[in-house]
């Protein structure tokens, strides 16, 4: 299995275009500073007046006092307009016309805040009435027999037969007949009692909703009616009906609901930030999308005293007259709420203001092609495209409303140029290509060294041919590489019997070289050469460059070639950049943004900027096989005291492979994803206390075999929440990434992940929805452990960060790369699982 790991620099390739601007700016800074440091301000001003500064069209941050070629892409430098070194923006009036710059005045007028929203017509709840039955009975005839019927007060609703109502009629007629027959001479107070009985009987009929007119008809007929007609006491529209002919009704039963629609309510919802601009009694204007040209005027009658917790909205009730019945409950309407906040305010066109999020900028036209940028402070935005200006502009000034983004770019460029010429530059920092890591092999068999030398010479020949834009000799050199790669695999590596199984890059080198030999054009040759260069670079990091090779091998990165993959690497010798992906006749023959030196076999990097580790004292006791005691090379973290020093290297290796997987899945790439996930499983399986169970869960979440990208993404989805939790306890070191970011995608169940940047790159959807999600929080990295390690050839469980002699036997320790160190630890721990093997230690004596 190919245990491919990704170097810390490779993790940041997704940001290479941004990094290039910063890194190259630092790289050319010393040249600019050297040209400026002996000039006084007067000389610089004179130079700028004479137009003696030059820049590159593709790299505008390159500013030099002499003509020549761009140090990055070798394009010819062009003079800079002297006016660009001043703070004032001056553009030729003809250019102003051509780029479409338009201006409008800053005005003074009333500040009116208009809120537009959508409402729904509803019933006026205060004008909704119910009609209930007050006696038992049966409906014999129904006069209002459908919903929506319009009724007026006094209209018949239905005829009701009710024994109780019939009895009440008889009581009334009996009292009516006897009221004049009772004489006072026979029974004292009899006439008075008869009148009281008649009044009581009539009151009973009234309580049964019998009208005075019906009582008079009863008196005239002298006979009780079988049915009585109940009439509507209200006017309106029937909005609910529970009555049918022949239906039995009981007291308290609601048979009709009637609503008066002469006035209707309109319910709208507003956001909480709009509430300061709405008051009870405020005028509201309503329009219907299907009745153009007609508006209705109403008012705000109630603002509800609570906000919906989910939508963060509050309901507002409006009231409108509806004399014609045109407004019907359930209709959708457009609502405008206008509120005059002030009679006079300074108002500017909203299109004139550039809002950067932290500041607002407007460009004032001074005439004759001159413009002045102003910081402005804004207030309320009005309905007609204007915004209140609290500070920065005055009424009558002309502001740019179209083309201001071009002026903003020009203003920033001139500000930058002025700072570069007159300010302090980051030019004291000297960038030196340093050796990247250490080789896994401490020495090369002579046969292997000879084949590597042959391969490198052939590779450099091809690179030079591609740089010179021709294919002469490429086929022969490519065949030489293929033959050398095949011969290398036949050479046995002492003490590393599985070396070629672990480094299948040699097979890739041979295969790509064979394909390159058959290339018919420069485009296909450069594409194959790019793949060959990546594999060869990884192979040389493992074997090291043969000491017999006569010059250092540098690895350079071009961010502009294969931008969708973060750029590409190539190998070369010498300081002059010869980019084989573009060639000498292209505009970018020297394009690159990063340069490192590959390690020589058996040597290691002792650059002063890489902290040395600290070995354990020789008299320390022998350690057990738990990972927190494997090595003592990494500095403690005050924020993470539970992270053992020895484990940090393992944690770094795990997160290196995890982040490499995240980048590949985000770019829909499958190569090496399965190997990286397998590497994560292997490391997590052996990480020990105090979170052994959690690390084991990581290992168990990754299947033994991953066949396609969907299966890889599912494994990545299961692993990510576990590693987010573990990263907070045991974050990687700054040798891997400066800071981790936890991201989450709402479209994916459990869709969290870790990434090295604060710009969302979604690994679950890739290019289909690359920016779907949001950054939840950052996780700080811990200080980096040592980058150089040593081991004892005869006692491989001894691992230390200092080049000392082996405590067992006193032989000289040999260099050990971090990747090889992790492999060695895993092999020892696996052996310890199988049998009682010596545990890794840090130079301790037995």
Buried (B, 14 or more C-beta within 10 A) or exposed (E): EBBBBBBBBBBBBBBBBEBBBEBBBBBBBBBBBEBBEEBEEEEBBEBBEEBBBBBBEBBEBBBBBEEEBBBBBBBEBEEBEBBBBBEEBBBEEEEBEEEEBBBBBBBEBEBBBBBEBEBBBBBBEEBBBEBEBBBBBBBBBBBBBEEEBEBEEEBBBBBBBBEEBBEBBEBBBEBBEEBEEBEEEEEEEBBEEBEEBBEEBBEBBEEBBBBEEBBEEBEEEEEBBEBBBBBBEBBBBBBBBEBEEEBEBEEEBBBBBBBBBBBBBBBBBBEEEBBEBBEEEBEBBBBBEEEEEEEBEBEBBEBEEEBEEEEEBBBBBBBBEBEEEEBEBEBEBBBBBBBEBEEEBBBBBBBBBBEEEEEBBBBBBBEEBBBBBBEBEBBBBBEEEBBBBEEBBEBEBBBBBBBBEBBBEBBEBBEBBBEBBEEEBEBEEEEEBEBBBBBBBBBBBEEBBBBBBBBBBBBBBBBBBBBBBEBEEBBEBBBBBBBBBBBBBEBEBEEBEEBBEBBBBBBBBBBBBBBBBEBEEBEEBBBBBBBBBBBBBBBBBBBBBBEEBEEBBBBBBBBBBBEEBBBBBBBBBEEEBBBBBBBEEBEBBBBBBBBBBBBBBBBBBEEEEBBBBBBBEEEBEEBEBBBBBBBBBBBBBEEBEEBBBBBBBBBBBBBBBBBBBBBBBBBBBEEBBBBBBBBBBBBBBBBBBEBBEBBBBBBBBBBEEBEEBEBBBBBBBBBBBBBBBBBBEBBBBBBBBBBBBBBBBEEBEEBBBBBBBEBBBBBBBBEEBBEBBEBEEEBEBBBBBBBBBBBBBEBBBBBBBBBBBBBBEEEEBBBBBBBBBBBBBBBBBEBBEEEEBBBBBBBBBE
